[in-house]
Amino acid sequence: MGSSEVSANAGAGTASAGDLQSTGSDRLLRELPIGKIGIWWFLASEIMIFGGLITCYVLMRIAHGGWEAEAAHVKWRLGAANTLVLVTSSLTMILAHYSVERDDRGAVSRYLGITVILGLVFLGIKTFEYWSDLREGFTPLSGMFWSFYYMMTGLHAIHVTAGIVINAVLFVMARRGTLWPRVQQRVEFAGLYWHFVDVVWIFLFPLLYLS
Amino acid sequence: MAEQVHAQGIAGSQIESHHELGFLRRYIFSVDHKTIAKQYLSLSLFMAIVGGFTAYLIRWQLAWPETSVAGWGYVEPDGYNAIVTMHGTIMVFFVAMPMLLGAFGNFLIPLMVGAGDMAFPRLNAFSFWTLFTASMVLLASFFVPGGPAAAGWTSYAPLSDNPLYTGVNWGINLWIIAVALEFASFLMGGVNFLTTALNMRARGMTLWRMPLMVWMEIIAAVVFLLSVGPLVAGAVMLLLDRTIGTGFFAPDRGGDPLLWQHLFWFFGHPEVYVVALPGFGVMMEVMPVFSRKPIFGYRTIVTSVIAAGLLSFIVWAHHMFVSGMDPRLATPFSITTILISVPFAIMVFAMIATLWRGSISLKTPMLFALGGLASFMLGGVTGIFLGSAAVDIYLHGTYFVVAHFHYTLFPTVFFGGFAGLYYWYPKMFGRMMNETLGQIHFVLTFVCFNAVFIPLFLTGLAGNPRRIYETTAYEFLKPVQPLHVIATIATIVLLLGQFPFIANFVVSMFRGARAPQNPWQANTLEWQTDSPPPHGNFRTIPVVFRGPYDYTVPAAAQDWAPQSQSDREIGLAAAGG
């Protein structure tokens, strides 16, 4: 009887006095690894940065028009090749994560290594593309389209570089058996980041190269 | 018996030193959330002095133009622009956020949810030192050639976009860098807030038993996270415009200055709530304690805050009714703006209902909470005026707007902040503050704050534009000049009125009475451990039996029921009996 009075008095703040049981969703939250909340927080902030940038690009292009002439000069074949490279690297990243779950250390380091190489191939193609753009006279100051092009792909390339470094560190850690236990969860987090970088490119490619 | 548990006061401050750390590790590069909170607090109070001094310079110039400011000298027109810019930047980014999120969030979240520390302690320290670097960059900009940023705290393009327009080159570049570092710092801080509150709660601390302060902090952190990204991109674009010569915001190079305003206010408006919500959180912690009543409508408040957080993303263009954006957008943004007043009205009414028939004691924290609530209402109501496009077209860019946002931010940042400092000071520093000095401080602050900004509402209604150097230069503004003089005199008294606080804050740290464990007889977990809490916060991690606001429970032996005490411990029959 006493406890029911407490509940009535305390309003909604007390579901039932003395009750220690967590609800289902509450327990679910507690069991989330903190690293996973951390990586999703980071990705959410990144999504807002790239999302803001992409929205600016789309709205400016709709509002001002006349960018087609500038956009016609992008090397869409190189962009398409890079799309293929990056999507493939997402596959190898998934295979690395899958191998972690199977506890196959050799496969993990092999797939991480391939992912790193594909990332470097992407950067190589991108560098060649920048070089040919610049040689043809298309600089970040050549017009609004090119300003956005260099800014968006440049910011993306910085993220690819960061992803390569992360994956390379994990590759070394996976090859050294002593660091193996620490690698396992981190492959998942690195994978989340790498897929994010891939997804950003999936947006950038049609918006910059195909439109 | 339960009273004796609380009467025992502090016993174990020795526990704190069980980790023998060097000076640097303990005070400078500490990873303890309580020390980091104090670092944020120190930075915030220091920057508040700088920000307060800029307010003094601005007000002096407006009341007595072309006279030498006492203690400073002449303020030149360019210098005036810089001072106005720095006042806004410092107060919002380097006083309000470090105080309400940095200091209170860091100190309270682990203590209130019953955790030993934050989820990522090293990230927490890194977050503070990033903010410290940002502050140094901002302060350094005072000393570069051309002076600090002078394009307003909103840094509107194209004014900010080309160094020729303001005559300030490095000042604005450093401003962009400082603000970007500040964003990075609070993004890193925010992940700790959310993770700690979701993941590290003590046993029994369900989401619906978390103190409202914790809810406010995590909702503020999430709103910040989701609003700041586009402005980070915008800041990079602005920096590129200024340095390498792209034209994102330059109309002569195919860019669009309105884009900056959209990016800025998509962040800038939610930012108001990022700052305001923790201020409300403080008031909502203080009011039940000093009314000895449960908070009114706990779940309704949480739901309202979440609704306000969501709505805050679709109101930004009410800052742009006269900017030249498509006027057809005005009506939808007016509607959303007036809608967002509903959750805030719910919060205000919930606070008033909490006071109703309470057993109110007017201690300093409560005075500041009440003063904040009363003042905020004027800010909220004038917000509805400005939210409707028809009224805003007349009032936009006048002192009415200045008075309006000072009436929303000053109550939440300073009244809320002072309420929190007076309330949690015993827990932070283990000493009580002087009550008389606190009440003097409150009276001076409350009276002078209103005496500054009520006149400014009137000058704004008379059509006085903001951001002009010399109001006396305009014939139609001559009649309102006496109001500027009143506001300036009140500002000076308001600033002098902070000295009782500074003295109280410093002297109490050494001479104040030893604080007992729970001086205010409050329920939340931070009061169920030593003052100040030992390293690791709790001798044993508490178990939570109830919500945070069980005051005046019928048939209980005392009029408060700490969250960590079961029904039996507070003198009720066994649960269910």
Interface residues (C-beta under 8 A of the other chain):
Chain A: M1 G2 S3 E5 V6 N9 A10 G11 A12 G13 T14 A15 A17 G18 D19 L20 S22 T23 D26 L29 R30 L32 I34 I37 G38 W41 F42 A44 S45 E46 I47 M48 I49 F50 G51 G52 L53 T55 C56 L59 M60 A63 H64 P140 L141 G143 M144 S147 M151 L155
Chain B: A119 F120 L187 G190 V191 L194 T195 L198 N199 M200 R201 R203 G204 T206 L207 W208 R209 L225 L226 S227 V228 G229 P230 L231 V232 A233 G234 V236 M237 L240 I244 G245 T246 G247 F248 R253 G254 G255 D256 L259 L263 F266 P294 I295 F296 G297 Y298 R299 T300 V543 V544 F545 R546 G547 P548 Y549 D550 T552 V553 P554 A555 A556 A561 S566 D567 L572 A573 A575 G576 G577
